[in-house]
C-alpha cells in the first residue's frame, strides 16, 4: 500500500509495543516515520528493525527542551511532519491508597502534559506550513471502564480525550484533524511484563469479540486515521477493544 506516500509521521513511545506496531504500519503504507522514545537504544533498534527509511530520534515528551530538540532534528532531516501519533505513556499498577502526589504528577507529566508539549510543537509547525495535518492521540478504554489500580493513568487518559475534542474544534479551520483511540488490554511487551497480564481472561469475558488484543489492531486504525480516507473525521474517540466497552 502507498496511501501515505510522501507523508512524514512522528510516533512517540515507539521503541516497542503499540508504538512500534504503529510505526511499522505507517511505513508499510508509504510514510517516512520518526520513531521516538525516551529509550534511545530501544528506539534505534526499533527503527532498524522496521527499516524502509524509519529513523530514530530519542526524546522525553515531558521535557519541553527535549521536545524542542526533537523537532529541530525532525525539521532538519525531513522538513516537518504531516502526522503526529501521541503514544508515549507510563502504564502503572498501583492501588489508590498508595497513590501520592509524586506518582500522580509523574503519570500526568508523561501521559497528559507530554501529549500537550508534543502537540504544541507539531501543530504550530503544521499551521506554519499551511499543509493538512493529522493528530492521533492514544488514550485508553480504562477511562470508560474506571479500571482500578490506575487512578492517575485513568485521569490522564480522560484528559487526553477532552484535549482531543477541544483541539479538534480549534484546528479544524487549518485542515488539521485531531482524533483519539482508546485501546483495550493489548498483549504488548509492557503488558506481558506487568500485573495487567493476569487480566486477559477477565477482559475477554467482557468483549463482544473474543481473543487477545494485539498492537497491530491499534496500528491498523491509526493508519486509517492518518490517511485521506479519514479526512472528514475529527474530534472523535474510537474505541478499539473488541467491544469490551460499548458507548
C-alpha positions as CSV (number, residue, x, y, z in Angstrom):
1,X,0.0,0.0,0.0
2,X,1.1,3.6,-0.6
3,X,-1.7,5.7,0.7
4,X,0.7,7.6,2.9
5,X,3.4,8.1,0.3
6,X,5.1,11.5,0.6
7,X,3.9,11.9,4.2
8,X,6.1,12.1,7.3
9,X,4.9,10.8,10.7
10,X,6.2,11.1,14.2
11,X,5.3,8.3,16.6
12,X,6.2,8.8,20.3
13,X,6.8,5.9,22.6
14,X,7.7,3.7,19.6
15,X,10.5,1.6,20.9
16,X,8.1,-1.4,21.4
17,X,4.5,-2.5,21.7
18,X,1.7,-0.4,20.2
19,X,4.1,2.4,19.2
20,X,6.4,0.2,17.3
21,X,3.5,-1.5,15.6
22,X,2.1,1.8,14.6
23,X,5.4,3.0,13.2
24,X,5.7,-0.3,11.2
25,X,2.3,0.0,9.7
26,X,2.7,3.7,8.7
27,X,6.0,2.7,7.0
28,X,4.2,-0.1,5.2
29,X,1.6,2.4,4.0
30,X,4.4,4.6,2.5
31,X,5.2,7.2,5.1
32,X,8.5,8.3,6.3
33,X,8.4,7.6,10.1
34,X,10.3,9.0,13.0
35,X,10.5,6.5,15.8
36,X,10.8,8.5,19.1
37,X,11.2,7.1,22.6
38,X,12.9,8.1,25.8
39,X,14.8,4.8,25.5
40,X,17.3,5.8,22.9
41,X,18.8,2.4,22.4
42,X,15.3,0.8,22.1
43,X,14.2,3.4,19.6
44,X,17.3,2.9,17.5
45,X,16.7,-0.9,17.5
46,X,13.1,-0.5,16.6
47,X,13.8,1.8,13.7
48,X,16.5,-0.6,12.4
49,X,14.0,-3.5,12.7
50,X,11.3,-1.6,10.8
51,X,13.7,-0.4,8.1
52,X,12.4,1.3,4.9
53,X,13.7,4.7,6.0
54,X,12.4,4.7,9.6
55,X,14.6,6.9,11.7
56,X,15.1,7.1,15.5
57,X,15.3,10.3,17.5
58,X,15.2,10.0,21.2
59,X,13.1,12.4,23.3
60,X,11.5,12.8,26.7
61,X,8.0,14.0,25.9
62,X,7.6,15.5,29.4
63,X,10.5,17.9,28.8
64,X,10.0,21.0,26.7
65,X,13.7,21.2,25.9
66,X,13.9,17.6,24.8
67,X,10.8,18.0,22.6
68,X,12.2,21.3,21.1
69,X,15.4,19.4,20.2
70,X,13.4,16.6,18.7
71,X,11.5,18.9,16.4
72,X,14.7,20.8,15.4
73,X,16.2,17.5,14.3
74,X,13.0,16.4,12.5
75,X,12.8,19.7,10.6
76,X,16.5,19.4,9.6
77,X,16.1,15.8,8.4
78,X,12.6,15.8,6.9
79,X,11.3,19.3,6.6
80,X,8.4,18.6,9.0
81,X,5.7,16.1,9.8
82,X,2.2,15.6,8.5
83,X,1.1,13.2,11.1
84,X,1.6,13.1,14.9
85,X,0.8,10.0,16.9
86,X,1.0,10.7,20.6
87,X,1.6,7.2,22.0
88,X,4.2,7.7,24.7
89,X,2.8,6.6,28.1
90,X,3.5,5.2,31.5
91,X,1.1,2.5,32.5
92,X,1.1,1.9,36.2
93,X,-0.4,-0.7,38.5
94,X,-0.9,0.9,41.9
95,X,-3.7,0.9,44.4
96,X,-5.4,4.2,45.3
97,X,-4.1,4.0,48.9
98,X,-0.5,4.0,47.5
99,X,-1.0,7.0,45.2
100,X,0.9,10.0,46.4
101,X,1.5,13.4,44.7
102,X,4.8,12.4,43.2
103,X,3.2,9.4,41.5
104,X,0.2,11.5,40.3
105,X,2.4,14.2,38.8
106,X,4.8,11.7,37.2
107,X,1.9,9.9,35.4
108,X,0.3,13.1,34.2
109,X,3.6,14.7,33.2
110,X,4.1,12.0,30.5
111,X,0.5,10.8,29.7
112,X,-1.2,14.2,29.5
113,X,1.3,17.1,29.7
114,X,3.6,15.3,27.3
115,X,0.8,15.0,24.8
116,X,0.3,18.8,25.1
117,X,4.0,19.6,24.7
118,X,4.5,17.5,21.6
119,X,1.2,18.5,20.1
120,X,2.0,22.2,20.7
121,X,5.3,21.9,18.7
122,X,3.8,19.8,16.0
123,X,0.7,21.7,15.2
124,X,2.4,25.1,15.3
125,X,4.6,23.8,12.6
126,X,1.7,22.3,10.6
127,X,0.0,25.6,10.6
128,X,3.1,27.5,9.6
129,X,3.5,25.2,6.6
130,X,-0.2,25.6,5.7
131,X,-0.5,21.9,5.0
132,X,-3.1,19.4,6.1
133,X,-2.2,17.6,9.3
134,X,-3.3,14.7,11.4
135,X,-3.0,14.4,15.2
136,X,-3.8,11.0,16.6
137,X,-3.8,10.5,20.4
138,X,-3.6,7.1,22.0
139,X,-5.9,7.2,25.1
140,X,-7.3,4.2,26.8
141,X,-10.7,2.4,27.4
142,X,-9.8,2.5,31.1
143,X,-11.3,6.0,31.1
144,X,-14.7,4.4,30.3
145,X,-14.3,1.3,32.4
146,X,-12.9,3.1,35.5
147,X,-10.2,0.5,35.8
148,X,-8.9,0.1,39.4
149,X,-5.2,0.4,40.4
150,X,-4.7,3.1,37.7
151,X,-6.3,6.3,39.1
152,X,-3.7,8.7,37.8
153,X,-3.5,6.9,34.4
154,X,-7.3,6.9,34.0
155,X,-7.4,10.6,34.9
156,X,-4.6,11.4,32.4
157,X,-6.2,9.4,29.6
158,X,-9.5,11.0,30.2
159,X,-7.8,14.4,29.9
160,X,-6.4,13.3,26.5
161,X,-9.9,12.7,25.3
162,X,-11.0,16.1,26.5
163,X,-8.0,17.7,24.9
164,X,-8.7,15.9,21.6
165,X,-12.2,17.3,21.4
166,X,-11.2,20.8,22.2
167,X,-8.2,20.9,19.9
168,X,-10.2,19.5,17.0
169,X,-12.6,22.4,17.3
170,X,-9.7,24.9,17.2
171,X,-7.6,23.4,14.5
172,X,-10.3,22.3,12.0
173,X,-10.1,25.6,10.2
174,X,-6.5,24.8,9.4
175,X,-7.3,21.4,7.9
176,X,-5.8,19.6,10.8
177,X,-7.8,16.7,12.2
178,X,-7.5,15.6,15.8
179,X,-8.8,12.2,17.0
180,X,-8.2,9.7,19.8
181,X,-8.1,5.9,20.1
182,X,-9.0,4.0,23.2
183,X,-7.3,0.6,23.1
184,X,-8.4,-2.1,25.4
185,X,-6.0,-4.5,27.0
186,X,-3.2,-5.2,24.5
187,X,-0.7,-8.1,24.5
188,X,2.4,-5.9,24.3
189,X,5.8,-6.4,25.8
190,X,5.0,-3.9,28.6
191,X,1.7,-5.6,29.5
192,X,3.2,-9.1,29.5
193,X,5.8,-7.9,32.0
194,X,3.2,-6.3,34.3
195,X,0.4,-7.4,36.6
196,X,-2.0,-6.4,33.8
197,X,-1.0,-9.7,32.0
198,X,-3.2,-11.5,34.5
199,X,-6.4,-9.7,33.4
200,X,-6.8,-11.1,29.9
201,X,-9.2,-13.9,30.9
202,X,-11.5,-11.4,32.7
203,X,-11.3,-8.8,29.9
204,X,-12.1,-11.4,27.3
205,X,-15.3,-12.3,29.1
206,X,-16.4,-8.7,28.6
207,X,-15.5,-8.5,25.0
208,X,-18.1,-8.9,22.2
209,X,-15.3,-10.5,20.1
210,X,-13.1,-13.0,21.8
211,X,-9.3,-13.1,21.7
212,X,-6.4,-11.0,23.0
213,X,-5.8,-7.5,21.6
214,X,-2.7,-7.1,19.6
215,X,-0.6,-4.0,18.9
216,X,-1.5,-4.4,15.2
217,X,-5.2,-4.0,15.9
218,X,-4.4,-0.4,17.1
219,X,-1.9,0.3,14.3
220,X,-4.5,-0.6,11.6
221,X,-6.9,2.1,12.9
222,X,-4.1,4.7,13.3
223,X,-3.2,4.1,9.6
224,X,-6.8,4.7,8.6
225,X,-7.0,8.0,10.6
226,X,-3.7,9.1,9.1
227,X,-5.0,8.6,5.6
228,X,-7.1,10.7,3.3
229,X,-9.9,8.2,3.9
230,X,-10.4,9.8,7.3
231,X,-10.3,13.4,6.2
232,X,-13.9,14.1,7.3
233,X,-13.4,12.6,10.8
234,X,-12.2,14.8,13.7
235,X,-12.8,15.4,17.3
236,X,-13.7,11.7,17.7
237,X,-12.7,8.9,20.1
238,X,-12.6,5.5,18.5
239,X,-12.9,2.6,21.0
240,X,-10.7,-0.3,19.8
241,X,-11.2,-3.1,22.3
242,X,-13.3,-5.8,20.6
243,X,-16.5,-4.4,22.1
244,X,-15.4,-4.6,25.7
245,X,-16.8,-1.1,26.3
246,X,-19.8,-0.1,24.2
247,X,-20.6,3.6,24.3
